[in-house]
Amino acid sequence: MITRRVTFRLYPSKSQSAKLFEARRLHAYLYNACVEDRKTSYQKFGKSVSYFDQQAALVPFKGCWPEYKSLNHGSLQATVKRVDFAFQRFFKGLGGYPKFRSIRQYSGWTYPDARQGFRVHSIGENGYLELRDLGIQVQMRGKARQWGTPSTCTIVYRHGNWYASITVKCEEILRQTGTGAIGIDFGTLAAIALSDGTKIENPRFLANAKEKIKRASKQKRRKKAPNHKKRVRGSNRWKKASKKVAKLQTKVASQRQDWAHKVSTQIVSCNSMVATEKLNIKGMTRKAKKGKRKRQKSGLNRSILDVGWGITRDMIEYKLSECNGVFVEVPTQKVKPSQTCPKCGHQEKKTLEQRIHECKQCGYTNDRDVASAEVMLSWALGTSVPNRGGESSTEKPTVKSCGGFQQLASVKRQKLQSQRSGLE
């Protein structure tokens, strides 16, 4: 059994939308109350509050606040767990200190158990979502690539629309793919260069919509913006202009994601092995220091993020895993694909202006990006590159786990076993 996530668009009526907004408001208040409880308890009393302490306090909390009695208890536990997850990320150096969230910044809530909180009336295409604690049945539209048994559901409000992100447990189906092997080099002039000489042009979704977004943002700045510190409410025209900017940005993101799906499917359908360079996108798109051509660096960062290297790479990897394919990440600092000749292995530094690879040792000439893709494929196959046959970086980097409901269940089982052994 494998787990897949499917996102459906919800179409609630006015009365259903009012109930959804009210539930989001209550979950946001609970989130802020848990943050305040942990912060006050440590600063004033020097005591750390754990997830289990706040989970046990939910019953008396619901006694003091009757409006929470109608909400699903599992969804309230999930909100408390979200606070615990934020603090664990902070303690492990993966994020900042958790802050209070306004209702505008709080996206939604989660139902961790399909047996109590929700029910999906669908076979994977359109249907209805029943939220039992709210007593509503909302129409939803969407189509799943693979359907199974729903396990969790997250309700999300984004850019004026409601969405349901549902995880399903389904049987693993191995998809068919070609028997070829190919190397991939990501770029900004051409989005992807393949080792067979093919180039996929950069769609430049953000650059094409830049003028529209700039014009809409200018109109937004001319309206009366809200100032929560001074308790100044934003005008209705500002809200309307803000929605227009958000709609344009959402369209760009959707276009980029759709393009990445199509390109990754095209590559995986013909090849069972893909080799690409190991990129540190976060480091590459870091802001420039003072006096270091900040304007040029910001333009380069925008171009890199506009292509969507990260999501394209992730899609290729998981689609290969569905086909039992092989995904290889070539260590860039060790192999240096852009400086290495794919034929003889001679290395020579190049500037970014040099777009043609010309080897002084063997005379091999080719496009620079295509030559880099050939180097990565050669290294993955262990054929004509220095240090061939070395260990490839096919595994994901270890991520510090911050806990989830499965980890919590194992901890609870251990506690119960220790209590039972103590009683015996």
N, C-alpha and C positions, 0 to 999 in steps of 0.2 A: 504494500500500500504506500502510495506517495501522496503528498499534500500539494494542492494547487489553489491559487487565489483567483477569484473571479470578481470583477467589479460591474455592478448594475447601476443604471441611472434610475432614481426613484421619481415618481410623479404623484406627490401627495395632493389631496384636496386642501382647501383653506383650513378646515377644521383639523385635518391630520397634520398640516404644516404647523399649526399653532401648538399642538401637542408635542411635536418634534422639537420645536424651539424651546418649549418649557422644559423638556427633559435635558436638552443641552445646557440650559441655564443652571439646572440643579446639579448636573455633573461638574460644571465649571466651579460652582460654589464649593462642592465637596473637595475638588482638587485643591483649591486655595486653602480650605480649612486644614487639610492634611499637611500642606507645606507649612502653614503657620504653626501647627501643632509640633512638628519636628523642629522648626526654627526656635520657637519659644522654649521648648523643653530643654534644648541643648544650651541655649544662651543664658537662661535664668537658673536652671537647675543642674546643668552639666550631665544630663541624662539623654542617651540616644534612644529614639523611638524606632522600632522595627516595623516591618510590614504586618507581622502577626499581631502586634499590639494594636495597630490601627484597625486591622480586620476585626479583632474581638470587640473593639469599641463601636462598630457599626450598629449593633443592636440597640445599645443605649442612645446612640446618636439619632437613630430613627424614632426613638421614643420622645426625644426632645423636639424633633422636627417632623411632624406628621406627614408633610408633603412628600417625604422620601419613602414612606411605607408602600406606596403604590408602585415604585420602581423595582425592577428585578434586582434581587440581592447579589447575584453573580456579576451584573454590570457594575454595581457599586464597588464590589471587590476588585474588578478590573481597573476602575478609576484609581483606587487606592494603590494598586500594583503599579500603575503608571507613575505615580509619585515616587514609589520605591525604586522603580527603574531609573528615574531621573537622578535621584540621589546616588545610586550606585555608579552611574556614569560619571558623576562629579567626583566621587571618591577614587575612582580608577583613572582619572585624568582624561576622560573621553568627552567631557562637556563642561559647561559652566554651572554655577550654582543655580538650582531651580528657582524660578521667579513666579510671582503670581500672574495668572492669566486672566485677561478680561474675557467677556463672553465673545467678543469679536475674534479673539485669538484662539479660542478653544474650538477645535474642529468637530469633535464628536465623542462617541463613547462606544464600548465594546460589550457584546454578549458572548461570554466564553463557553457557554453550554447550549447546544441546540435543543436539548431535551426540555428546557425550562423557559429560556428567554425569548426564543423566536422560532419561527417555522417557515420554511421556504416551499411555496407551492409552485414548483417549476421542474422541468426536466432538462434545464440548461439553456433554454431560450425563452426570454421574457417571463411572464408569470406575475406572482404576487408574493409580497413579504409580509408575514404576520408578526407583529410585535405584541406579545401577549400582555406585558405590563402596561402598555399604553392603550391596549384595546383597539388597535387599528390594523387594517390590512391594506398595504400600499401597493399600487401598481408599479412594476419595475420592467425595464427594457434592457436587453443586452443578450449576448450569446457567449457561451463558454466553449473553449476548444475541447475541454474534457470535463465531464460531469461525474459526480459521485455523491457521497453522503456529506451534507453540510455539518461542520463542526463548530465554527465561530463566525460571528458577524460583527462588523464594525460599521456604524452609521457615521457618515462624514458629510459635513456641510461646507462646500467650497464654491466661491464665486457665484453665490446665489442659487446653487443647485444642490440637491440631496443625492447622495450615493450610498450604496450598500456594498461593502467589500467583504465577500464571503469566502472562507476557506473550506475546501471540500477534500475528503479523502477518497481517492479513486485508485483503480488498478493501473499499474504502469504499462504503457503501450509503447513498444519500441518502434520508432518510425524509420522509414526507409531513407537511405542517403546514398550518394555516389561513393566511389572507391578512390577518388583522387586525393591529393595532398597539395596544400597551397599555403603560401606565406602572405601576410597582410602587413602593410605599412600605413599608419594613419597620418594624415596631413591636413593642412588648411587650404592650400591651393586646389588639390584634389583630395576629396574626403578619404578615399581608400585607394591604395595602389596594390595590385595583386602581382604575385610572382610570375604569372603567365603573360604579363604585359598589359592587362586590362586595368583601366582607371575608372573609378566611380566619382563623378563630379560632385563638388560640394553644393548642396541645395541652397544654403545661405537663407534659411527661413527668417532668422532674426534680422539680417541685413536688408531683406526685401520688405519687411514690415517695420523697419526702423523709423521711417518718415511718418507713418501713421501713428505709431506709438509716441513719437516725439511731439506730434501735433496734439494728440489727445492728452498727453501729460502737461503740455503748456496750457491747454484749456482747464485742466484740473487745478493747476497752481493759481489760476486767476479766481477760483471760487473760494468761498469762506471755509477754510479747513478747521477741523475740530482741534481743540487744545484741552486735553483732559486734566492737566494740572491746574489750568485757570478755569476749568469747568465751562468751556465754551463749546457749544454744540456745532457740528458742521451743517452747512446748509444742504437742502435737498438737491440743489444743482451740483454741489461737490460730490454727494453720494452717487448721483447719476454719472458724473464724469469719471469717478473712481471705478465704477462698474464697467465703463467702456474701456478703460485702460486694462483692467483685469481680464476682460474678454479677449482683447487683442493678444495679450501675453499668453493666455491659456491656449489660444488657437495656435500660436507658434510652438508651444510645448507639445501639443497634440500632433502637429505636422511632423515634428522631429521624431517623436516616438513611433508614428506610423512608418516613416521612412526607415528608421532603424529596424523595425520588424521585417519590412520587405527586403532590405539589403541582407540582413542576417539569414533569412530564409533562403534567399538566392545563393548565398555562399555555402550554406550547410547542405542544400539539396544536391550539390555536385561534389562535395568533398567530405571525407570521413576524418581528415586530419587538417587542423588549422594551426599555424604557428604565427605568433605576433609578438611584438616587443612588450616588455613589462614597463608600463608607464606610471609615473607618479604625477597624476593629473592635478592633485591638490598642490603639489609643489610647483608644478609648471605654471599654474594660474594664480600663484601668490602675488600680492600687490608689490609693485616696485618700490624701492627705497627712495628717499628724497634725493632729487637731483639725478636720478638714474633713468631718464627718458620715461617718465611715468605715463605720458600720453600714448607713446608707442606701445608700452607694455600693456596698458589697459586695452588697447585695440587688439593686441595679440591674444590676450586672455579671452576677450569677447569672441574672437574667431574660433578659438579652441573649444570653448563651451558651446558655441553655436552648432558645431559639427556633431557633438554628442558622442565623443570617443567612448566614454564610460558605459553608457547604456548599450551601445552597439556591441562592445566587447562582451558585456555580460549576457546579452541575448545570444550571441554566437556560442558562448560557453554552455549555457543551459540547453540550447537546442541540440548541440553536439552530444550532451549527456543523454538526451532522450533517444539518440540514435546509436548509443554505445561508441561514439566517436572519440577522438583524442584531441585535446586542446593543450597547446604548449605555449608557455610564456618564456620568451628568450631574455636572459639577463642582459639588459642594454649596456650597462657599464662594463660588463665583461667582454661581450662580443663586439659592441660598437658597430651596429649594422650600417649606419650612414657613412662610416669611414673605411669600411672593409670591402675589398673586391670579392664578389661571389665566385670568381673563377680561380684566382691564385691565392686569395687570403691576404694580399698586401693591404696594409692600413696606411691611410694618409688623411690628415685633417682637411675638412672642407668648410667653407663659410656658407651661410644660408643663401647667398646669392648664386652659388654654384648648383645648378639644377640638373647638370649632366655629369654622370660618373665616367671618368676617363682614367683608366689604370695605366700608370707609367711603367709597370713591370710587364704585363701581358698584353696591354693595348685594348682591353675589353672596354667597350663603350655602351652605355645604356642610360635610360632615365634614372635619376638619383633615387627616387622613391621605389621604382621597380627593382633596382639593384639591391636596395635595403630589404625588400620583401624576399628576394632570392637568397640573400644571406641568412635570413631567419629560417627559411625553409631548409636550407642546407644544414644549418646547425641542428635543427630539430631531427633531420634524417641522419645526421652524423656523417655527412659526406665531405665537402671540400672547404670547411671553415676551420680556422685555428680553434683549439680546445674542443674539437668535435667529440661527440660521445659523452660529454659532461652531463651532469644531472640537470634536467630541465625543471623549470619552476611551474609544474602543472598543478600544484596544490595552492589553495587560497591561503593568504596570510592568516595566522592565528589571530582571532578576534577575542578580546576579553569579554567573556560572557557576563551579562548583568542580570541573569535570572529570568525565568518565565514561569508560566503556570505548570509546565512539566517538572521543572526543578522544584517548585513549591510542593508539588504532589509527592515527589521523592523525599523531601525533607519531612513532610508530615508523616509519611509511612515510617521513616526512621524513628521519629519521636514516639509514635504509637507502639512500635516494636520495643523500644527501650522502656516505655512505661509498663507494657505487659510483662516484660522480663523482670522488672523490678517488683511487680505485684506477685509474680510467681516465686 
